[in-house]
Amino acid sequence: MRYVPEIGRLTCALLAATAFYSSALPVHAQGMPGQGPVEVGIVTAQITTVPYSVTLPGRAVAFESANIRPTIEGIVEQVNYRPGVKLAAGDLMYTLQKDRYAAAAGAALAEKTGAEEAVAAAARTVERYSALVGAGVTQAQLEAAQTELLQARATLSSAQSAVTVANLDLAGTEIRSPIEGIPSVSEISVGAIVTANQTTALATVTRMDPIYVDMTESSARMLRTRNRIDSGDLVRGDKMDVALTLEDGSVYGGKGTFVSPGTTVSTTTGALELRLQFDNPERKILPGQFLRVTVTVGTSQAILVPQRGTKRGSDGKLSALIVRDGKAARVVLTESGSYQNNWIVTDGVSVGDQVIVDGLKTLQAGAEVLPVPVSIDENGLVVDVKAAPETGAESPATDTNAAIKQ
């Protein structure tokens, strides 16, 4: 029993030490209701002009593309281009053997010359018979001569057509690019036999500057956007600004223009197909690439709430803490999209409300708070604390900035 006083003294010492260390803990690290004000960073809700943009999936499509095929049969004598090196329209790509087609063209020309002489002779006969009708030449003879002239002219016309065909075949021995663009690797080599209008292309020439980007937009969302414009909630700009995000996440420097607005809604997807055009001098965009297209339709007036100051519950509702009567109060937000690192809020906060965006880690609704104005950078981080108006010195939040960051 003599140890009881010792135990009592030891217990009292432990209680005293516990009370001392508890009182030494900073109140802002606890953030519980009834434990004193907690320093928090706040931004004041204001009406802001917000651009209304939609992001749509897109796919790059060549501005022009031509499959190169021969129009005649022949043996390839020479491949005259280098794959990947830009061609102008009319540049020579392949040369076929010409001898046979040159001979055929010469024969057709000879037949044409003979037909021209036959026409001239028949014309002279008709002219002579016309002057001698009734004086040694009968009407029947004149009509026969006129018939021969018509036949000679028909033969000449056929010969002229044969010359044209022969010349076209001869020209077909030189296969040229029909468009400006970048040629692919040749599918055939010197010595290969090609045929007229074969199904396999010799090569493909693709023009990529400019380039098209096809995208689809939901007809339902387009109707909602039009209703917002009609109601005045959304102010349409003079023109729609179009930006392109590449596959690596970088934003393409060129600006796009609309080429073909959607006119028909797909019966299977309920979407409209739209086509844009972009300059592509460096060929960064290649046909077939999947891209993201951001179209800015207009602007609207809205309240922006930084996303770092909000959380979404298991029920899907978005909420934030605001300063109300010196305490943190949780409010449910209604949002209609996002802009940069902010939610576009249509209900839940009003102009002038102080939204808590920093010091949220242990903060609970009902806790007393000491609001400190802060600013948010483009990455959604607190980078600046405003000076206290009473002294012009920096707010204590500057020294405790690391403690109040979420």
Secondary structure by P-SEA (a helix, b strand, c coil): ccaaaaaaaaaaaaaaaaaaaaaaccccccccccccbbbbbbbbbbbbbbbbbbbbbbbbbbcbbbbbbbccccccccccccccccccccccccccccaaaaaaaaaaaaaaaaaaaaaaaaaaaaaaaaacccccccaaaaaaaaaaaaaaaaaaaaaaaaaaaaaaaaaacbbbbcccccccccccccccccccccccccbbbbbcccbbbbbcccaaaaaaaaaaaaacccccccbbbbbbbccccccccbbbbbccccccccccccbbbbbbbbbcccccccccbbbbbbbbcbbbbbbbbbcccccccccccccbbbbcccbbbbbbbbbcccccccccccccccccbbbbcccccccccccccbbbbbbbcccccccccccccccccccccccccccccc
